[in-house]
């Protein structure tokens, strides 16, 4: 059995660890909220291409088929969309 100071120390360590985890979670949630805002600010076609690429895992060719757009256009939309997201997230 632990004495009172050792128990208090362990409780303080556990509380600090929980606080750090909640802070990390809050930062993650804030970042995700900002990402959602930035995605919403994109043109719908660019947003769809990015989501197909990074959420669905589609290749550029597959995305071009899904959105009924030329392959070069899809590549440009993805590149410009990523650039816009980077700028928005800063």
PyMOL Python script that loads the backbone (N, CA, C, O; Angstrom):
from pymol import cmd

cmd.read_pdbstr("""\
ATOM      1  N   UNK A   1       0.843  -1.184   0.000  1.00  0.00           N
ATOM      2  CA  UNK A   1       0.000   0.000   0.000  1.00  0.00           C
ATOM      3  C   UNK A   1       0.886   1.244   0.000  1.00  0.00           C
ATOM      4  O   UNK A   1       1.929   1.270   0.653  1.00  0.00           O
ATOM      5  N   UNK A   2       0.470   2.259  -0.726  1.00  0.00           N
ATOM      6  CA  UNK A   2       1.246   3.491  -0.834  1.00  0.00           C
ATOM      7  C   UNK A   2       0.877   4.447   0.289  1.00  0.00           C
ATOM      8  O   UNK A   2      -0.254   4.469   0.773  1.00  0.00           O
ATOM      9  N   UNK A   3       1.871   5.239   0.687  1.00  0.00           N
ATOM     10  CA  UNK A   3       1.571   6.257   1.695  1.00  0.00           C
ATOM     11  C   UNK A   3       0.857   7.435   1.040  1.00  0.00           C
ATOM     12  O   UNK A   3       0.748   7.499  -0.184  1.00  0.00           O
ATOM     13  N   UNK A   4       0.379   8.352   1.850  1.00  0.00           N
ATOM     14  CA  UNK A   4      -0.437   9.461   1.349  1.00  0.00           C
ATOM     15  C   UNK A   4       0.306  10.347   0.352  1.00  0.00           C
ATOM     16  O   UNK A   4      -0.287  10.684  -0.673  1.00  0.00           O
ATOM     17  N   UNK A   5       1.566  10.753   0.576  1.00  0.00           N
ATOM     18  CA  UNK A   5       2.270  11.577  -0.411  1.00  0.00           C
ATOM     19  C   UNK A   5       2.456  10.860  -1.755  1.00  0.00           C
ATOM     20  O   UNK A   5       2.343  11.482  -2.811  1.00  0.00           O
ATOM     21  N   UNK A   6       2.739   9.563  -1.715  1.00  0.00           N
ATOM     22  CA  UNK A   6       2.913   8.822  -2.968  1.00  0.00           C
ATOM     23  C   UNK A   6       1.598   8.730  -3.725  1.00  0.00           C
ATOM     24  O   UNK A   6       1.572   8.865  -4.949  1.00  0.00           O
ATOM     25  N   UNK A   7       0.510   8.503  -3.006  1.00  0.00           N
ATOM     26  CA  UNK A   7      -0.815   8.437  -3.631  1.00  0.00           C
ATOM     27  C   UNK A   7      -1.178   9.793  -4.240  1.00  0.00           C
ATOM     28  O   UNK A   7      -1.693   9.853  -5.356  1.00  0.00           O
ATOM     29  N   UNK A   8      -0.913  10.867  -3.520  1.00  0.00           N
ATOM     30  CA  UNK A   8      -1.197  12.217  -4.025  1.00  0.00           C
ATOM     31  C   UNK A   8      -0.380  12.502  -5.276  1.00  0.00           C
ATOM     32  O   UNK A   8      -0.876  13.103  -6.229  1.00  0.00           O
ATOM     33  N   UNK A   9       0.885  12.064  -5.267  1.00  0.00           N
ATOM     34  CA  UNK A   9       1.752  12.274  -6.428  1.00  0.00           C
ATOM     35  C   UNK A   9       1.210  11.526  -7.650  1.00  0.00           C
ATOM     36  O   UNK A   9       1.164  12.082  -8.748  1.00  0.00           O
ATOM     37  N   UNK A  10       0.802  10.274  -7.462  1.00  0.00           N
ATOM     38  CA  UNK A  10       0.243   9.493  -8.571  1.00  0.00           C
ATOM     39  C   UNK A  10      -1.057  10.111  -9.080  1.00  0.00           C
ATOM     40  O   UNK A  10      -1.301  10.150 -10.286  1.00  0.00           O
ATOM     41  N   UNK A  11      -1.894  10.596  -8.153  1.00  0.00           N
ATOM     42  CA  UNK A  11      -3.137  11.259  -8.560  1.00  0.00           C
ATOM     43  C   UNK A  11      -2.837  12.519  -9.372  1.00  0.00           C
ATOM     44  O   UNK A  11      -3.507  12.800 -10.367  1.00  0.00           O
ATOM     45  N   UNK A  12      -1.826  13.274  -8.940  1.00  0.00           N
ATOM     46  CA  UNK A  12      -1.455  14.494  -9.662  1.00  0.00           C
ATOM     47  C   UNK A  12      -0.926  14.156 -11.051  1.00  0.00           C
ATOM     48  O   UNK A  12      -1.234  14.846 -12.023  1.00  0.00           O
ATOM     49  N   UNK A  13      -0.123  13.086 -11.140  1.00  0.00           N
ATOM     50  CA  UNK A  13       0.383  12.668 -12.457  1.00  0.00           C
ATOM     51  C   UNK A  13      -0.767  12.251 -13.372  1.00  0.00           C
ATOM     52  O   UNK A  13      -0.781  12.612 -14.549  1.00  0.00           O
ATOM     53  N   UNK A  14      -1.719  11.503 -12.850  1.00  0.00           N
ATOM     54  CA  UNK A  14      -2.867  11.065 -13.652  1.00  0.00           C
ATOM     55  C   UNK A  14      -3.700  12.254 -14.097  1.00  0.00           C
ATOM     56  O   UNK A  14      -4.160  12.299 -15.238  1.00  0.00           O
ATOM     57  N   UNK A  15      -3.897  13.215 -13.208  1.00  0.00           N
ATOM     58  CA  UNK A  15      -4.675  14.407 -13.564  1.00  0.00           C
ATOM     59  C   UNK A  15      -3.959  15.214 -14.648  1.00  0.00           C
ATOM     60  O   UNK A  15      -4.591  15.715 -15.578  1.00  0.00           O
ATOM     61  N   UNK A  16      -2.641  15.334 -14.521  1.00  0.00           N
ATOM     62  CA  UNK A  16      -1.870  16.069 -15.528  1.00  0.00           C
ATOM     63  C   UNK A  16      -1.941  15.366 -16.882  1.00  0.00           C
ATOM     64  O   UNK A  16      -2.110  16.022 -17.910  1.00  0.00           O
ATOM     65  N   UNK A  17      -1.815  14.050 -16.890  1.00  0.00           N
ATOM     66  CA  UNK A  17      -1.895  13.287 -18.142  1.00  0.00           C
ATOM     67  C   UNK A  17      -3.263  13.462 -18.778  1.00  0.00           C
ATOM     68  O   UNK A  17      -3.357  13.637 -19.993  1.00  0.00           O
ATOM     69  N   UNK A  18      -4.327  13.417 -17.980  1.00  0.00           N
ATOM     70  CA  UNK A  18      -5.683  13.611 -18.514  1.00  0.00           C
ATOM     71  C   UNK A  18      -5.844  15.017 -19.075  1.00  0.00           C
ATOM     72  O   UNK A  18      -6.476  15.207 -20.114  1.00  0.00           O
ATOM     73  N   UNK A  19      -5.271  16.003 -18.386  1.00  0.00           N
ATOM     74  CA  UNK A  19      -5.353  17.383 -18.874  1.00  0.00           C
ATOM     75  C   UNK A  19      -4.626  17.530 -20.206  1.00  0.00           C
ATOM     76  O   UNK A  19      -5.125  18.186 -21.120  1.00  0.00           O
ATOM     77  N   UNK A  20      -3.436  16.913 -20.317  1.00  0.00           N
ATOM     78  CA  UNK A  20      -2.691  16.976 -21.575  1.00  0.00           C
ATOM     79  C   UNK A  20      -3.479  16.333 -22.709  1.00  0.00           C
ATOM     80  O   UNK A  20      -3.546  16.883 -23.808  1.00  0.00           O
ATOM     81  N   UNK A  21      -4.067  15.183 -22.453  1.00  0.00           N
ATOM     82  CA  UNK A  21      -4.856  14.500 -23.480  1.00  0.00           C
ATOM     83  C   UNK A  21      -6.043  15.339 -23.909  1.00  0.00           C
ATOM     84  O   UNK A  21      -6.347  15.419 -25.099  1.00  0.00           O
ATOM     85  N   UNK A  22      -6.719  15.966 -22.958  1.00  0.00           N
ATOM     86  CA  UNK A  22      -7.877  16.793 -23.316  1.00  0.00           C
ATOM     87  C   UNK A  22      -7.421  18.010 -24.107  1.00  0.00           C
ATOM     88  O   UNK A  22      -8.117  18.444 -25.026  1.00  0.00           O
ATOM     89  N   UNK A  23      -6.254  18.570 -23.763  1.00  0.00           N
ATOM     90  CA  UNK A  23      -5.726  19.699 -24.520  1.00  0.00           C
ATOM     91  C   UNK A  23      -5.390  19.302 -25.939  1.00  0.00           C
ATOM     92  O   UNK A  23      -5.661  20.055 -26.875  1.00  0.00           O
ATOM     93  N   UNK A  24      -4.798  18.116 -26.115  1.00  0.00           N
ATOM     94  CA  UNK A  24      -4.498  17.621 -27.450  1.00  0.00           C
ATOM     95  C   UNK A  24      -5.789  17.404 -28.229  1.00  0.00           C
ATOM     96  O   UNK A  24      -5.861  17.716 -29.418  1.00  0.00           O
ATOM     97  N   UNK A  25      -6.794  16.876 -27.569  1.00  0.00           N
ATOM     98  CA  UNK A  25      -8.087  16.638 -28.222  1.00  0.00           C
ATOM     99  C   UNK A  25      -8.726  17.966 -28.628  1.00  0.00           C
ATOM    100  O   UNK A  25      -9.288  18.077 -29.717  1.00  0.00           O
ATOM    101  N   UNK A  26      -8.643  18.970 -27.756  1.00  0.00           N
ATOM    102  CA  UNK A  26      -9.207  20.279 -28.094  1.00  0.00           C
ATOM    103  C   UNK A  26      -8.482  20.885 -29.295  1.00  0.00           C
ATOM    104  O   UNK A  26      -9.116  21.459 -30.180  1.00  0.00           O
ATOM    105  N   UNK A  27      -7.167  20.758 -29.325  1.00  0.00           N
ATOM    106  CA  UNK A  27      -6.393  21.274 -30.454  1.00  0.00           C
ATOM    107  C   UNK A  27      -6.765  20.533 -31.734  1.00  0.00           C
ATOM    108  O   UNK A  27      -6.890  21.142 -32.797  1.00  0.00           O
ATOM    109  N   UNK A  28      -6.941  19.215 -31.629  1.00  0.00           N
ATOM    110  CA  UNK A  28      -7.319  18.416 -32.795  1.00  0.00           C
ATOM    111  C   UNK A  28      -8.701  18.824 -33.283  1.00  0.00           C
ATOM    112  O   UNK A  28      -8.921  18.969 -34.485  1.00  0.00           O
ATOM    113  N   UNK A  29      -9.625  19.009 -32.359  1.00  0.00           N
ATOM    114  CA  UNK A  29     -10.979  19.411 -32.744  1.00  0.00           C
ATOM    115  C   UNK A  29     -10.972  20.795 -33.393  1.00  0.00           C
ATOM    116  O   UNK A  29     -11.681  21.027 -34.372  1.00  0.00           O
ATOM    117  N   UNK A  30     -10.176  21.709 -32.850  1.00  0.00           N
ATOM    118  CA  UNK A  30     -10.085  23.049 -33.438  1.00  0.00           C
ATOM    119  C   UNK A  30      -9.509  22.982 -34.836  1.00  0.00           C
ATOM    120  O   UNK A  30      -9.982  23.666 -35.744  1.00  0.00           O
ATOM    121  N   UNK A  31      -8.485  22.153 -35.011  1.00  0.00           N
ATOM    122  CA  UNK A  31      -7.879  22.002 -36.328  1.00  0.00           C
ATOM    123  C   UNK A  31      -8.864  21.393 -37.317  1.00  0.00           C
ATOM    124  O   UNK A  31      -8.955  21.831 -38.463  1.00  0.00           O
ATOM    125  N   UNK A  32      -9.605  20.376 -36.867  1.00  0.00           N
ATOM    126  CA  UNK A  32     -10.599  19.758 -37.750  1.00  0.00           C
ATOM    127  C   UNK A  32     -11.702  20.743 -38.109  1.00  0.00           C
ATOM    128  O   UNK A  32     -12.193  20.747 -39.237  1.00  0.00           O
ATOM    129  N   UNK A  33     -12.088  21.574 -37.151  1.00  0.00           N
ATOM    130  CA  UNK A  33     -13.101  22.592 -37.442  1.00  0.00           C
ATOM    131  C   UNK A  33     -12.610  23.570 -38.494  1.00  0.00           C
ATOM    132  O   UNK A  33     -13.355  23.962 -39.392  1.00  0.00           O
ATOM    133  N   UNK A  34     -11.362  23.956 -38.373  1.00  0.00           N
ATOM    134  CA  UNK A  34     -10.772  24.872 -39.359  1.00  0.00           C
ATOM    135  C   UNK A  34     -10.688  24.193 -40.715  1.00  0.00           C
ATOM    136  O   UNK A  34     -10.949  24.824 -41.739  1.00  0.00           O
ATOM    137  N   UNK A  35     -10.325  22.906 -40.736  1.00  0.00           N
ATOM    138  CA  UNK A  35     -10.256  22.169 -41.996  1.00  0.00           C
ATOM    139  C   UNK A  35     -11.630  22.110 -42.653  1.00  0.00           C
ATOM    140  O   UNK A  35     -11.752  22.307 -43.862  1.00  0.00           O
ATOM    141  N   UNK A  36     -12.658  21.841 -41.864  1.00  0.00           N
ATOM    142  CA  UNK A  36     -14.022  21.815 -42.410  1.00  0.00           C
ATOM    143  C   UNK A  36     -14.408  23.147 -43.020  1.00  0.00           C
ATOM    144  O   UNK A  36     -15.007  23.201 -44.094  1.00  0.00           O
ATOM    145  N   UNK A  37     -14.059  24.223 -42.328  1.00  0.00           N
ATOM    146  CA  UNK A  37     -14.336  25.569 -42.854  1.00  0.00           C
ATOM    147  C   UNK A  37     -13.585  25.793 -44.170  1.00  0.00           C
ATOM    148  O   UNK A  37     -14.142  26.330 -45.127  1.00  0.00           O
ATOM    149  N   UNK A  38     -12.322  25.377 -44.207  1.00  0.00           N
ATOM    150  CA  UNK A  38     -11.516  25.569 -45.415  1.00  0.00           C
ATOM    151  C   UNK A  38     -12.049  24.718 -46.564  1.00  0.00           C
ATOM    152  O   UNK A  38     -12.093  25.183 -47.703  1.00  0.00           O
ATOM    153  N   UNK A  39     -12.451  23.489 -46.286  1.00  0.00           N
ATOM    154  CA  UNK A  39     -13.040  22.649 -47.336  1.00  0.00           C
ATOM    155  C   UNK A  39     -14.333  23.273 -47.865  1.00  0.00           C
ATOM    156  O   UNK A  39     -14.587  23.259 -49.070  1.00  0.00           O
ATOM    157  N   UNK A  40     -15.141  23.817 -46.965  1.00  0.00           N
ATOM    158  CA  UNK A  40     -16.393  24.442 -47.381  1.00  0.00           C
ATOM    159  C   UNK A  40     -16.169  25.658 -48.271  1.00  0.00           C
ATOM    160  O   UNK A  40     -17.033  26.020 -49.069  1.00  0.00           O
ATOM    161  N   UNK A  41     -14.998  26.289 -48.128  1.00  0.00           N
ATOM    162  CA  UNK A  41     -14.730  27.483 -48.922  1.00  0.00           C
ATOM    163  C   UNK A  41     -14.286  27.165 -50.352  1.00  0.00           C
ATOM    164  O   UNK A  41     -14.236  28.061 -51.194  1.00  0.00           O
ATOM    165  N   UNK A  42     -13.967  25.908 -50.630  1.00  0.00           N
ATOM    166  CA  UNK A  42     -13.541  25.515 -51.979  1.00  0.00           C
ATOM    167  C   UNK A  42     -14.739  25.404 -52.921  1.00  0.00           C
ATOM    168  O   UNK A  42     -15.873  25.200 -52.490  1.00  0.00           O
ATOM    169  N   UNK A  43     -14.459  25.541 -54.208  1.00  0.00           N
ATOM    170  CA  UNK A  43     -15.493  25.276 -55.213  1.00  0.00           C
ATOM    171  C   UNK A  43     -15.927  23.817 -55.054  1.00  0.00           C
ATOM    172  O   UNK A  43     -15.098  22.960 -54.750  1.00  0.00           O
ATOM    173  N   UNK A  44     -17.210  23.525 -55.255  1.00  0.00           N
ATOM    174  CA  UNK A  44     -17.696  22.152 -55.061  1.00  0.00           C
ATOM    175  C   UNK A  44     -16.929  21.099 -55.859  1.00  0.00           C
ATOM    176  O   UNK A  44     -16.680  20.010 -55.341  1.00  0.00           O
ATOM    177  N   UNK A  45     -16.548  21.391 -57.099  1.00  0.00           N
ATOM    178  CA  UNK A  45     -15.826  20.403 -57.916  1.00  0.00           C
ATOM    179  C   UNK A  45     -14.450  20.108 -57.330  1.00  0.00           C
ATOM    180  O   UNK A  45     -14.034  18.950 -57.285  1.00  0.00           O
ATOM    181  N   UNK A  46     -13.740  21.143 -56.880  1.00  0.00           N
ATOM    182  CA  UNK A  46     -12.411  20.943 -56.277  1.00  0.00           C
ATOM    183  C   UNK A  46     -12.532  20.181 -54.969  1.00  0.00           C
ATOM    184  O   UNK A  46     -11.743  19.277 -54.692  1.00  0.00           O
ATOM    185  N   UNK A  47     -13.533  20.552 -54.157  1.00  0.00           N
ATOM    186  CA  UNK A  47     -13.746  19.858 -52.894  1.00  0.00           C
ATOM    187  C   UNK A  47     -14.045  18.379 -53.142  1.00  0.00           C
ATOM    188  O   UNK A  47     -13.512  17.511 -52.450  1.00  0.00           O
ATOM    189  N   UNK A  48     -14.898  18.092 -54.131  1.00  0.00           N
ATOM    190  CA  UNK A  48     -15.247  16.701 -54.444  1.00  0.00           C
ATOM    191  C   UNK A  48     -14.010  15.918 -54.875  1.00  0.00           C
ATOM    192  O   UNK A  48     -13.822  14.776 -54.457  1.00  0.00           O
ATOM    193  N   UNK A  49     -13.176  16.520 -55.701  1.00  0.00           N
ATOM    194  CA  UNK A  49     -11.952  15.839 -56.150  1.00  0.00           C
ATOM    195  C   UNK A  49     -11.024  15.527 -54.979  1.00  0.00           C
ATOM    196  O   UNK A  49     -10.487  14.423 -54.888  1.00  0.00           O
ATOM    197  N   UNK A  50     -10.836  16.493 -54.086  1.00  0.00           N
ATOM    198  CA  UNK A  50      -9.978  16.268 -52.933  1.00  0.00           C
ATOM    199  C   UNK A  50     -10.530  15.167 -52.033  1.00  0.00           C
ATOM    200  O   UNK A  50      -9.778  14.318 -51.554  1.00  0.00           O
ATOM    201  N   UNK A  51     -11.827  15.181 -51.805  1.00  0.00           N
ATOM    202  CA  UNK A  51     -12.428  14.161 -50.951  1.00  0.00           C
ATOM    203  C   UNK A  51     -12.349  12.782 -51.586  1.00  0.00           C
ATOM    204  O   UNK A  51     -12.086  11.792 -50.903  1.00  0.00           O
ATOM    205  N   UNK A  52     -12.576  12.718 -52.899  1.00  0.00           N
ATOM    206  CA  UNK A  52     -12.435  11.430 -53.580  1.00  0.00           C
ATOM    207  C   UNK A  52     -11.003  10.915 -53.464  1.00  0.00           C
ATOM    208  O   UNK A  52     -10.785   9.717 -53.282  1.00  0.00           O
ATOM    209  N   UNK A  53     -10.028  11.818 -53.570  1.00  0.00           N
ATOM    210  CA  UNK A  53      -8.623  11.408 -53.516  1.00  0.00           C
ATOM    211  C   UNK A  53      -8.202  11.005 -52.109  1.00  0.00           C
ATOM    212  O   UNK A  53      -7.592   9.951 -51.926  1.00  0.00           O
ATOM    213  N   UNK A  54      -8.516  11.821 -51.121  1.00  0.00           N
ATOM    214  CA  UNK A  54      -7.945  11.619 -49.798  1.00  0.00           C
ATOM    215  C   UNK A  54      -8.856  10.894 -48.820  1.00  0.00           C
ATOM    216  O   UNK A  54      -8.376  10.361 -47.819  1.00  0.00           O
ATOM    217  N   UNK A  55     -10.141  10.860 -49.079  1.00  0.00           N
ATOM    218  CA  UNK A  55     -11.049  10.112 -48.203  1.00  0.00           C
ATOM    219  C   UNK A  55     -11.383   8.759 -48.826  1.00  0.00           C
ATOM    220  O   UNK A  55     -11.326   7.723 -48.163  1.00  0.00           O
ATOM    221  N   UNK A  56     -11.733   8.787 -50.119  1.00  0.00           N
ATOM    222  CA  UNK A  56     -12.106   7.549 -50.799  1.00  0.00           C
ATOM    223  C   UNK A  56     -10.895   6.780 -51.330  1.00  0.00           C
ATOM    224  O   UNK A  56     -10.994   5.586 -51.613  1.00  0.00           O
ATOM    225  N   UNK A  57      -9.755   7.460 -51.464  1.00  0.00           N
ATOM    226  CA  UNK A  57      -8.546   6.800 -51.953  1.00  0.00           C
ATOM    227  C   UNK A  57      -8.542   6.542 -53.449  1.00  0.00           C
ATOM    228  O   UNK A  57      -7.893   5.606 -53.915  1.00  0.00           O
ATOM    229  N   UNK A  58      -9.255   7.354 -54.200  1.00  0.00           N
ATOM    230  CA  UNK A  58      -9.349   7.171 -55.650  1.00  0.00           C
ATOM    231  C   UNK A  58      -8.116   7.736 -56.359  1.00  0.00           C
ATOM    232  O   UNK A  58      -7.493   8.689 -55.892  1.00  0.00           O
ATOM    233  N   UNK A  59      -7.786   7.135 -57.479  1.00  0.00           N
ATOM    234  CA  UNK A  59      -6.716   7.666 -58.327  1.00  0.00           C
ATOM    235  C   UNK A  59      -7.275   8.849 -59.113  1.00  0.00           C
ATOM    236  O   UNK A  59      -8.485   9.071 -59.143  1.00  0.00           O
ATOM    237  N   UNK A  60      -6.391   9.594 -59.740  1.00  0.00           N
ATOM    238  CA  UNK A  60      -6.842  10.721 -60.567  1.00  0.00           C
ATOM    239  C   UNK A  60      -7.772  10.248 -61.679  1.00  0.00           C
ATOM    240  O   UNK A  60      -8.772  10.902 -61.974  1.00  0.00           O
ATOM    241  N   UNK A  61      -7.447   9.125 -62.291  1.00  0.00           N
ATOM    242  CA  UNK A  61      -8.291   8.591 -63.366  1.00  0.00           C
ATOM    243  C   UNK A  61      -9.682   8.225 -62.860  1.00  0.00           C
ATOM    244  O   UNK A  61     -10.687   8.507 -63.512  1.00  0.00           O
ATOM    245  N   UNK A  62      -9.725   7.596 -61.697  1.00  0.00           N
ATOM    246  CA  UNK A  62     -11.020   7.235 -61.112  1.00  0.00           C
ATOM    247  C   UNK A  62     -11.848   8.473 -60.779  1.00  0.00           C
ATOM    248  O   UNK A  62     -13.063   8.491 -60.978  1.00  0.00           O
ATOM    249  N   UNK A  63     -11.187   9.491 -60.279  1.00  0.00           N
ATOM    250  CA  UNK A  63     -11.887  10.739 -59.961  1.00  0.00           C
ATOM    251  C   UNK A  63     -12.435  11.372 -61.235  1.00  0.00           C
ATOM    252  O   UNK A  63     -13.571  11.845 -61.260  1.00  0.00           O
ATOM    253  N   UNK A  64     -11.630  11.378 -62.286  1.00  0.00           N
ATOM    254  CA  UNK A  64     -12.080  11.953 -63.559  1.00  0.00           C
ATOM    255  C   UNK A  64     -13.345  11.245 -64.043  1.00  0.00           C
ATOM    256  O   UNK A  64     -14.263  11.889 -64.553  1.00  0.00           O
ATOM    257  N   UNK A  65     -13.393   9.938 -63.886  1.00  0.00           N
ATOM    258  CA  UNK A  65     -14.597   9.195 -64.277  1.00  0.00           C
ATOM    259  C   UNK A  65     -15.780   9.569 -63.403  1.00  0.00           C
ATOM    260  O   UNK A  65     -16.892   9.751 -63.898  1.00  0.00           O
ATOM    261  N   UNK A  66     -15.543   9.683 -62.102  1.00  0.00           N
ATOM    262  CA  UNK A  66     -16.635   9.995 -61.167  1.00  0.00           C
ATOM    263  C   UNK A  66     -17.228  11.377 -61.388  1.00  0.00           C
ATOM    264  O   UNK A  66     -18.446  11.553 -61.351  1.00  0.00           O
ATOM    265  N   UNK A  67     -16.359  12.357 -61.619  1.00  0.00           N
ATOM    266  CA  UNK A  67     -16.863  13.734 -61.752  1.00  0.00           C
ATOM    267  C   UNK A  67     -17.101  14.138 -63.207  1.00  0.00           C
ATOM    268  O   UNK A  67     -17.494  15.268 -63.499  1.00  0.00           O
ATOM    269  N   UNK A  68     -16.852  13.185 -64.114  1.00  0.00           N
ATOM    270  CA  UNK A  68     -17.080  13.422 -65.551  1.00  0.00           C
ATOM    271  C   UNK A  68     -16.324  14.657 -66.041  1.00  0.00           C
ATOM    272  O   UNK A  68     -16.896  15.554 -66.660  1.00  0.00           O
ATOM    273  N   UNK A  69     -15.014  14.676 -65.743  1.00  0.00           N
ATOM    274  CA  UNK A  69     -14.160  15.784 -66.163  1.00  0.00           C
ATOM    275  C   UNK A  69     -12.875  15.198 -66.743  1.00  0.00           C
ATOM    276  O   UNK A  69     -12.499  14.076 -66.403  1.00  0.00           O
ATOM    277  N   UNK A  70     -12.195  15.951 -67.621  1.00  0.00           N
ATOM    278  CA  UNK A  70     -10.924  15.475 -68.181  1.00  0.00           C
ATOM    279  C   UNK A  70      -9.876  15.267 -67.080  1.00  0.00           C
ATOM    280  O   UNK A  70      -9.875  15.965 -66.066  1.00  0.00           O
ATOM    281  N   UNK A  71      -8.997  14.305 -67.300  1.00  0.00           N
ATOM    282  CA  UNK A  71      -7.963  13.962 -66.330  1.00  0.00           C
ATOM    283  C   UNK A  71      -7.104  15.171 -65.969  1.00  0.00           C
ATOM    284  O   UNK A  71      -6.837  15.404 -64.790  1.00  0.00           O
ATOM    285  N   UNK A  72      -6.676  15.928 -66.945  1.00  0.00           N
ATOM    286  CA  UNK A  72      -5.851  17.116 -66.688  1.00  0.00           C
ATOM    287  C   UNK A  72      -6.563  18.133 -65.820  1.00  0.00           C
ATOM    288  O   UNK A  72      -5.945  18.771 -64.967  1.00  0.00           O
ATOM    289  N   UNK A  73      -7.854  18.286 -66.034  1.00  0.00           N
ATOM    290  CA  UNK A  73      -8.657  19.213 -65.233  1.00  0.00           C
ATOM    291  C   UNK A  73      -8.711  18.747 -63.782  1.00  0.00           C
ATOM    292  O   UNK A  73      -8.568  19.547 -62.858  1.00  0.00           O
ATOM    293  N   UNK A  74      -8.919  17.445 -63.593  1.00  0.00           N
ATOM    294  CA  UNK A  74      -8.979  16.888 -62.235  1.00  0.00           C
ATOM    295  C   UNK A  74      -7.649  17.103 -61.524  1.00  0.00           C
ATOM    296  O   UNK A  74      -7.627  17.496 -60.358  1.00  0.00           O
ATOM    297  N   UNK A  75      -6.543  16.850 -62.213  1.00  0.00           N
ATOM    298  CA  UNK A  75      -5.228  17.056 -61.604  1.00  0.00           C
ATOM    299  C   UNK A  75      -5.039  18.514 -61.204  1.00  0.00           C
ATOM    300  O   UNK A  75      -4.515  18.798 -60.127  1.00  0.00           O
ATOM    301  N   UNK A  76      -5.456  19.428 -62.052  1.00  0.00           N
ATOM    302  CA  UNK A  76      -5.334  20.854 -61.748  1.00  0.00           C
ATOM    303  C   UNK A  76      -6.230  21.236 -60.568  1.00  0.00           C
ATOM    304  O   UNK A  76      -5.811  21.998 -59.697  1.00  0.00           O
ATOM    305  N   UNK A  77      -7.449  20.719 -60.535  1.00  0.00           N
ATOM    306  CA  UNK A  77      -8.360  21.015 -59.420  1.00  0.00           C
ATOM    307  C   UNK A  77      -7.783  20.539 -58.098  1.00  0.00           C
ATOM    308  O   UNK A  77      -7.867  21.235 -57.086  1.00  0.00           O
ATOM    309  N   UNK A  78      -7.192  19.342 -58.114  1.00  0.00           N
ATOM    310  CA  UNK A  78      -6.610  18.811 -56.880  1.00  0.00           C
ATOM    311  C   UNK A  78      -5.425  19.669 -56.445  1.00  0.00           C
ATOM    312  O   UNK A  78      -5.298  20.008 -55.268  1.00  0.00           O
ATOM    313  N   UNK A  79      -4.569  20.013 -57.388  1.00  0.00           N
ATOM    314  CA  UNK A  79      -3.395  20.836 -57.061  1.00  0.00           C
ATOM    315  C   UNK A  79      -3.822  22.200 -56.518  1.00  0.00           C
ATOM    316  O   UNK A  79      -3.307  22.652 -55.496  1.00  0.00           O
ATOM    317  N   UNK A  80      -4.746  22.844 -57.190  1.00  0.00           N
ATOM    318  CA  UNK A  80      -5.206  24.166 -56.734  1.00  0.00           C
ATOM    319  C   UNK A  80      -5.976  24.069 -55.422  1.00  0.00           C
ATOM    320  O   UNK A  80      -5.865  24.947 -54.567  1.00  0.00           O
ATOM    321  N   UNK A  81      -6.757  23.000 -55.265  1.00  0.00           N
ATOM    322  CA  UNK A  81      -7.490  22.799 -54.025  1.00  0.00           C
ATOM    323  C   UNK A  81      -6.558  22.617 -52.835  1.00  0.00           C
ATOM    324  O   UNK A  81      -6.791  23.183 -51.768  1.00  0.00           O
ATOM    325  N   UNK A  82      -5.501  21.827 -53.017  1.00  0.00           N
ATOM    326  CA  UNK A  82      -4.515  21.644 -51.942  1.00  0.00           C
ATOM    327  C   UNK A  82      -3.815  22.940 -51.606  1.00  0.00           C
ATOM    328  O   UNK A  82      -3.573  23.236 -50.435  1.00  0.00           O
ATOM    329  N   UNK A  83      -3.489  23.714 -52.621  1.00  0.00           N
ATOM    330  CA  UNK A  83      -2.846  25.006 -52.389  1.00  0.00           C
ATOM    331  C   UNK A  83      -3.776  25.920 -51.587  1.00  0.00           C
ATOM    332  O   UNK A  83      -3.339  26.585 -50.648  1.00  0.00           O
ATOM    333  N   UNK A  84      -5.041  25.950 -51.957  1.00  0.00           N
ATOM    334  CA  UNK A  84      -6.017  26.779 -51.253  1.00  0.00           C
ATOM    335  C   UNK A  84      -6.193  26.317 -49.797  1.00  0.00           C
ATOM    336  O   UNK A  84      -6.326  27.138 -48.890  1.00  0.00           O
ATOM    337  N   UNK A  85      -6.192  24.995 -49.590  1.00  0.00           N
ATOM    338  CA  UNK A  85      -6.313  24.477 -48.223  1.00  0.00           C
ATOM    339  C   UNK A  85      -5.101  24.869 -47.370  1.00  0.00           C
ATOM    340  O   UNK A  85      -5.247  25.265 -46.214  1.00  0.00           O
ATOM    341  N   UNK A  86      -3.906  24.754 -47.955  1.00  0.00           N
ATOM    342  CA  UNK A  86      -2.701  25.130 -47.225  1.00  0.00           C
ATOM    343  C   UNK A  86      -2.765  26.598 -46.795  1.00  0.00           C
ATOM    344  O   UNK A  86      -2.459  26.937 -45.652  1.00  0.00           O
ATOM    345  N   UNK A  87      -3.163  27.453 -47.724  1.00  0.00           N
ATOM    346  CA  UNK A  87      -3.248  28.886 -47.409  1.00  0.00           C
ATOM    347  C   UNK A  87      -4.299  29.147 -46.336  1.00  0.00           C
ATOM    348  O   UNK A  87      -4.081  29.948 -45.427  1.00  0.00           O
ATOM    349  N   UNK A  88      -5.424  28.478 -46.445  1.00  0.00           N
ATOM    350  CA  UNK A  88      -6.511  28.683 -45.482  1.00  0.00           C
ATOM    351  C   UNK A  88      -6.145  28.180 -44.086  1.00  0.00           C
ATOM    352  O   UNK A  88      -6.554  28.775 -43.089  1.00  0.00           O
ATOM    353  N   UNK A  89      -5.391  27.110 -44.008  1.00  0.00           N
ATOM    354  CA  UNK A  89      -5.056  26.503 -42.715  1.00  0.00           C
ATOM    355  C   UNK A  89      -3.951  27.250 -41.976  1.00  0.00           C
ATOM    356  O   UNK A  89      -3.715  26.982 -40.798  1.00  0.00           O
ATOM    357  N   UNK A  90      -3.274  28.174 -42.637  1.00  0.00           N
ATOM    358  CA  UNK A  90      -2.188  28.905 -41.968  1.00  0.00           C
ATOM    359  C   UNK A  90      -2.705  29.977 -41.070  1.00  0.00           C
ATOM    360  O   UNK A  90      -1.921  30.682 -40.435  1.00  0.00           O
TER     361      UNK A  90
END
""", "prot")
cmd.dss("prot")
cmd.show_as("cartoon", "prot")
cmd.util.cbc("prot")
cmd.orient("prot")
